[in-house]
């Protein structure tokens, strides 16, 4: 590796010296304009040579991935999300790097650092699939952890590590794989002390979103549904670890009950292969040098770059009307219905797009916004563009609403989905303000003028309208699911009631079609679109990321085909800022 770097440096220095000599000779011997041409040619040649050197991947390269900080689905389009997540590991980047490297003879190994407990089960299952495919190419795979959960449990991180051929653990480290714990936050006691009354209702008993505000502990339906999901997750984890480490399910369960385990106990039990430091683990990966996965992608190029185009649209975060923006409650982006709908319209309008993969990772949100997105899914299919939904960690409530009309739905076994139900209400803060000596006078004109007033509970007449709203939206939800999934209304009614399901359970109930990840969704999109399985495809993210963050004014909300018009819009956007007055009201939310 060292001689290659020396050779690159010598070539670069020689190129610079040669460029200086040629330019000097040209300026002395030729006219000024000829000298400029020569200079331009030399500069272009130097840049090309530099680019080729940067893109060179030597033999024996090992891909390095650092998952200590977790994984994100995508980087949001708003400035705040981009600033906060710009250095995050993006799931698709990891999947693409492993897929590309598996077929690259220059790459011989993979080393991944994890153990901080920041990975969710759906993401872990998708990465486990990718590691398995990579291992099938015969390349080395090493997982390294300083410790699996220093001040908390890291069961899912270890579950991911078990898919690797070798696991290294630092001598002072341990394994905190205590299993799965369901924990819910209940605010009712604090609200009572503050004088805030939660005036909420829902459809039906398993719809637990309101319980955070209305209860001080689990209701029986809440306990039952959440317990069922956690039990299924635990079973999936135990089964996966047992299969990967060559242990029985009973042995793995016993080890989990004994955890946390020391590094020596981890080796003795077969959960870890070697106790060693980072340098020892990285040396075991072999090869002649390391390269981060995202740097490798830049040099080697992504897979799925040529062929018929498949649009990839992300629907990530809580669903809201308007544009996508940073959500302070989750620390990530929100799913702005307008932005996602616009991406669908552009993909639908493009003659190049043959199918659409819709990646959904959302706990739900506004019912109105969910319907905006679902309608664009329907319109895409009506225009002859098949839609395949790939579910991430969560695709429940509104996150399921937007998916239900797709041609196919794919989810991981651990994906949380379903939650077909609705919740509606407000927090009444009048008494809380009164305790501070602040009161409000109100002059209502209209029987239900105080409907959204936070100073008072719903009146009898207003509460009647709440029930009408709940019944209307819930029945629409039931009908949409039944029609989209080809199920009977009564069957959907039985599996709805606001209950959450794992992906494995949802498949058994007919709510999804297959278990799998993003790559399986791409294969299904090819199948539904009539593209031969062996033909390559180009996967392109919609909306396209703009190279320069310059605002652009558009004539309307429909896709723009005219290239000249786009250039004019770009120039106008520099001198003309957006403005306008917005009016917002609370919406019905699905959680």
Secondary structure, DSSP 8 states (H G I E B T S, - for coil): -HHHHHHHHHHHHHHHHHHHHHHHHHHHHS-HHHHHHHHHHHHHHHHHHHHHHHH---TTEEEEEE-TT--BS---SSHHHHHHHTTS-BHHHHHHHHHHHHT-TTEEEEEEE--SS---HHHHHHHHHHHHHHHTTT-EEEEEES-B-SSS--HHHHHHHTTSSEEEE-TT-EE------------HHHHHHHT-EEEEEEESTT-GGGHHHH-SS--HHHHHHHHHHHHHHHHHHHHHHHHHHT--HHHHHHHHHH-SEEHHHHHHHTS-SEE--HHHHHHHT-SSEEEEHHHHHHHH--SSBSSEEEEEEEEESSEESSS--EETTTTEE-EEHHHHHHHHHHHHH-TTEEEEEEEEEE--BBHHHHHHHHHHHHHHHHTT-EEEEEEEEEEETHHHHTTTTSSEEEE-TT-EEE---EEEEEEE-HHHHHHTT--------STTTTTT-TTS---HHHHHHHHHHHHHHHHHHHHHHHHHHT--HHHHHHH-TT-EEEHHHHHHTTS-SEE--HHHHHHHHHHHTT--TTS-EEEEEES---SS------SSSS----HHHHHHHHHHHHH-------------B--
